[in-house]
Amino acid sequence: MRILFVDDHQLVREALTYYLKAGDDSIEVVQAGSLDEVFRQRHELDFEIVLLDYRLPGLAGDAAVTAACQRFPETPVIVLSGAVTQDEARSALTHGAAGVISKEIEGRRLMATIKEIIAGGVDIFGMCAPPSLQSRAARLEGAASAKLSRREAQVARLLVEGLSNKEIANVLGIADITVRLHLRRMFRKLGARSRTDAVRIILTSDGDSSGDRP
């Protein structure tokens, strides 16, 4: 696996590179301090993953996410930042990021979380949804949506809060495969193409009608 890691803090790059490569000689990490540096180097290598700090010198934020996605259209771009807010994380996802990971994540879990994002799992890891998002998502429970069953609405709320499939399963006391089935039905009912798309639809719904029975 070849990873492009873009972060302006060398110590951060070196520390996380150590964890990324720990115990796996097949992982190669190419480091850069900015997107401008990446574009100047004109890498000929193909990357399986791009890890991108949200706050970079020069091109930064959503503009950096968009530029990285355009430069590497076939490669998942994952925002890795310690300063990004929940709203910024949502914005990064809408601009093409495959996921957002807090730099506070334990090093040993970093690679597993990256793989989970690529596999279609958790979109946002390591950040709690603010009360405003929690309350909007919670409206889906009970009689919040005519499209979703009560259980699907519960899964939807936890999805908005950034939980992975496994974490949703633990909270609801159900199997991982059951979570995947609920998500599949929820996506179909909402007309969502992905987890990110489902979150966008959920957060913009008015939630004013009664729900189905489980």
RASUL-V254959 format. One record per pair of residues at least 6 apart in sequence whose C-alpha atoms are under 6 Angstrom apart, sorted by the first residue. I is the first residue (numbers start at 1). J is the second residue. D is the distance in whole Angstrom. If there is no record, write none. Layout:
# RASUL-V254959
I&J&D / I&J&D
This chain:
# RASUL-V254959
1&27&5 / 2&27&6 / 2&28&5 / 2&29&6 / 2&47&5 / 2&48&6 / 3&29&5 / 3&47&6 / 3&48&6 / 3&49&5 / 3&50&6 / 4&29&6 / 4&30&5 / 4&50&5 / 5&31&5 / 5&51&5 / 6&31&6 / 6&32&5 / 6&33&6 / 6&34&6 / 6&52&5 / 7&33&5 / 7&53&5 / 8&33&4 / 19&107&6 / 20&111&6 / 21&27&6 / 48&75&6 / 49&75&6 / 49&76&5 / 50&77&5 / 51&78&5 / 51&79&6 / 52&79&5 / 52&80&6 / 53&79&6 / 53&80&5 / 53&81&5 / 54&61&5 / 54&81&6 / 55&61&6 / 62&92&6 / 66&95&6 / 76&98&6 / 77&97&5 / 77&98&6 / 78&97&6 / 78&98&5 / 78&99&5 / 78&100&6 / 79&100&5 / 80&100&6 / 80&101&5 / 80&102&6 / 81&102&5 / 81&103&5 / 82&102&5 / 82&103&5 / 99&123&4 / 99&124&6 / 100&124&5 / 101&124&6 / 101&125&5 / 102&126&5 / 121&164&6 / 122&164&4 / 124&162&5 / 129&161&5 / 137&157&5 / 138&157&6 / 140&153&5 / 141&153&5 / 141&154&6 / 142&150&6 / 143&210&4 / 143&211&4 / 144&207&5 / 144&208&6 / 144&209&6 / 144&210&6 / 144&211&6 / 145&207&5 / 145&209&5 / 145&210&6 / 145&211&5 / 146&209&6 / 146&210&5 / 146&211&4 / 149&211&6 / 149&212&5 / 149&213&6 / 149&214&5 / 150&214&5 / 151&214&6 / 152&182&6 / 160&199&6 / 166&176&6 / 169&175&6 / 169&176&6 / 192&198&5
